[in-house]
Amino acid sequence: MNSTLQSLLTLTDFVQEVHNQEEVWRSHPHAEIMRAFVKVGVCRFSNNKAEKKSVLASFKHTVAEYNSEFEDDDQKDAHEFLSCVLDMLRSLTSDLQTAEGDIGIRYTCPISAHIAFQMLSTRTCKGCGIQSKREEDHVNLSLDLVPGGSVSHCLQDYLKENRLDYHCECGAEESTQQSSFFTLPNVLILQLKRFRFTRSFNVKKVTSPVVLSRELEVNLNSGCTEQTKTCYSLVSIISHLGSTAHSGHYICDGAYREPSGDLTDSWLTYNDKDVSETTGTKVCQQRKKSAYLLFYEKR
């Protein structure tokens, strides 16, 4: 929970968007997750340990009311927790858009505005060439690890064309399927698949090193032959330290911004209550085998 919250709080434009909507969600009875998230951000710089403990306990309780998976104190998956929090924030959209009419303020969902994006899945028949297209909504992508590769290689592998057994009306039995970005978010969250099932259905931790790309270029499929490249900068990493899937510890490394908001090579490592200074260069060297969730911000 700590690592997930620290990574989200690194996303300054996303956090600002939450604050921008305060007049809408401040007194809404269903918007407790918004209020809890803002309280976490406010007490982040406090030295009052009792206050921090109370605020975090309240946040955990709010999430557990939405998803009972997080009621106990057992180890949980950071990606599942992040997805749950994002889903909670996004699920308020309908209620808050209804409430906006009462106070005359337009509500903008912070998730939709900064994190959510659409992928285009295209199936092409190898016989007649007929294509079928489907848009899919995402808040992150889960990438297979490419041995000896970089994050960019993992993303390219996700986007490559794959063969598909599909019986077309023309009689052909083989098609291809390919995913591409239909829209691009301000914040692109990538999960590296560090945990996988073995043949005996046990969960195994994968420690294969991945070169952590500080800069990432993503192609937007505009629906025609042209593709537009968008550049992203790495701003936060959640890592799983430990050799197995059933034990270990999550930490967060996040970029430290200048007062102007500009990014430098200065980063901070958040390890529960301990915070230490580091650099983005050092983090990318240290977390090759443990990086699990990557947060990239559009430049």
N, C-alpha and C positions, 0 to 999 in steps of 0.2 A: 504494500500500500504506500509506504513512504517513497519508494523509488518511482512508482507510477505518478504520484502527486508532484514530486520534484520535477519530473520530465514535463508534465503538463504546465507547471508554473514557469518553466523555461520559455514557453511559447507566449511571448509578450503580447502579440496582436490578438491571439485567441483569448488570453486573460482579459485584455482590455475590452474585447467584445462582450464578455460576460458582464463586466462592470457597466458597459454602455446600456445594457438592457435592464439595469437594476430597478428602474421605476415600474417595469412591467412585472418582474418576478418577486420583488421585495416582500409583498404581502400576500402573494398567491399561496393558498394552502397546500398545493401539490408541488411547489418548487423548493422543497427543503434541500435537495441535493445542490441547487444553485447557492443557497445561503451557506450550506456547509462548506462548499468549495471555496467561497470567498473568505470565510472565516479562517480556513487553513492558510490561504495566501496572506492574510493580515497578520496572523500570529507566527508566520514563518521567521520573522526577524526578532521575535520576542525572546527574552531570556527567562521567561516564566515557564518552568517545566510543567507545573501543574496545569497551567492554561493550555499548553500544547497537548498534553495528555488528554484533557477533557475534549478539546476540539477534534482530535483524531478519533477518539472513542465515539464521539457523536457522528463523525463522518462514516465510520465503519458501521455503526448501527443503522444509518440511513441507507447505505448500500445493502446491508443484510435484509432490511425490510423489503427491498425490491427483489433480491436474489438470496434465498436462504442458504446457498452454497457458502456464503461468507459469514455465517453466524458464529462459527466456532473459531478457534485459534490455531487450527492446523495449517500446515504450509499450503499455499495456493499458488496458482500460476499467474504471473504478472500480466501476461497477455489476456487471459480471461478476465482479470480484474479491470484492466484498462478498457476492454470491450464493453464490460458491464457499465462502467462509469459513463462512457461515451453514449451508450444506448439510453441510459437514464436521462442524461442531459437532453438528448435529441427527442425523447418520448414526450417532453413537455411542450413541444412546438404547437400542437393543436390547441391545448388549453391556453397557452400564453398568447396565441394569435387571436383567440376569442376574447381574452381579457384586454387586449390592446385597444379594442374598440371603446371600452369603457373609460379609458384615460386619454385617448387620442394620440397614442404613441405607437409607431410601427415596430413590431417585434422581429428581430433577426436572430435566428438560431445560430449560436456560435459554432456548433458542429457543422451545420450545413454551409456556413459562410467560410470556414477555414480548414476543415478536416475531411469532410465527405467528398467523394468524387465518383464518377461513373466510368465503368469499363465497358468496352464494346466487344462482345463475343461474336465472331463471324465463322459460320460453318459453310464450307464450299464443297460441292459434290465434284468428285474427280471425273465423273462421267460427263454430265451436261454442263457443269460450271455454275449451276444455280446456287445463289448464296442466301443464307438465312442469318439475319442479324438480331442480336438481343442485347439491350442495355442492362447492366447490373450495377447495383449501388454498393459502394464499399466505404469503410472508414480506415482500412489498412489492407496491406497485401501480405500473404504468407509465402515466403520464398524458400525453395529447396536450396541446399548448400551445393555450390559448384566446387569440387576439389581443386585447391590451389587458386581459386578465382577470387574476384572482388565482389563487392555489393553490386556493382554495375553488371558483372557477369551473371550474378544470381537473378537480377531483374530481366536481363536479356533472355535467360533460360525460361523464365516465366512467360515471356511474351512470344516465344518462338512458336512456329506452326507445328501442330501435332496431328498424327494420323488418327482417324476415328472410324470405327465400324458403324456404318449407317446405311440403311436400305432406302435409296432414293426412288422416286416414282419412275425415273428413267431406267431403272433396273440395276444401276451401279450399286455396289455394296461398300464402297470406300469413300470417305470424305476427309477433309482436313478441318481443323478447328484452331482458331488463333484469337488471342485477346489483345486488345490495344486500349490506350487511354482515350476515352471520349471527352472527358473533362479532367482538369488537373486542380488539385487542392493547393491552398497556401501552405499547408503542412502535410507532407507525405510520410506516413508511418509505415515502416516495413518490419515484419517479423521474420527473423532467420529461424528456420525449423531446427532447433537444437534438440528436440525430443521426438523420438519415433518409436513405433511398435516393432518388436522383433517378430520372427515367425511363431514364437511361442506366446505372443501377445503380451510380452513384458515391455515396459517403457524404458528406452535406453537414451542416455545423454550423448549427444554428438559434439565432440570437441574439435572437429576439423577447423583449421584456421581459415578465416575469411579476411581478405584485405579490405579494410574499412575506408571506403571512398569518402573523403572530406567534401568533395564536390560531385554532384550527380546530375547528368544530363538526361532528361526524359523527353521522348517524342510524343507529341499530341497528334493523334490521327484526326484530321479535320474533316474526314468523310470524302476526301478527294485524293488526288495523287500527292498533294503537298503535305509535308509534315513540319510542324513547328517545334523547335527545341526549347525547352525551359530548363533553367539551371537551378539547382537546389544546393543548399549548404547544410551540412550536418550540425545540429545544435544540441543533441542529447542522445545518450545511449543508456539503456537498461541492460545490465549484464547479470548472468546467473553464474555465481562462483560455486563450484562443487563438481565432483566427478560423476554423480549419479542424478537421476531424475527425481529421486525420493528424498533427497537431502540437499543442503546447500544454502545459499544466501544471495539475495538480490541487492544490487547497488545501482546507483545512478551517477553518471557523469554528465554535467551540463555546461554549456557555454556561458561564460560570464560577460555580460554586455557593458559597453561604455555607457555613461549617462545619456549619450546621444542615441543609444540603441544599436550602435554598430557592433559587429562581431569582431573579436580579436582571437589570438591563440590562447587567451586566458580561460581556463575552465575550472570548475569545482567538482570534487568528488563527494557525493552524499552517501555515507555509509551509516544508516540509522541516525543516531544523534551526532556522529562525528562528521565534520565537514573539513576538507583539506583542499589546498590549492594545487592545481596541476595545469597541464597544457593540452590542447586538442591533439597536438602531435604525439605526446606521450600516451594519451588515452587510446588513440588508434593503434599504437604499437602493443599496449598492454591487453586490450580486449579482443584481439583477433580470434581467440578460442572460446570466449565467453559471451560476446555481444549477442543479445537476444532480441531487443527491440531498438530500432533506429528511428530517430525523429529528424526529418529533413525539412528545412524552411525554404520557401521559394525566394530567390534573390530578386 
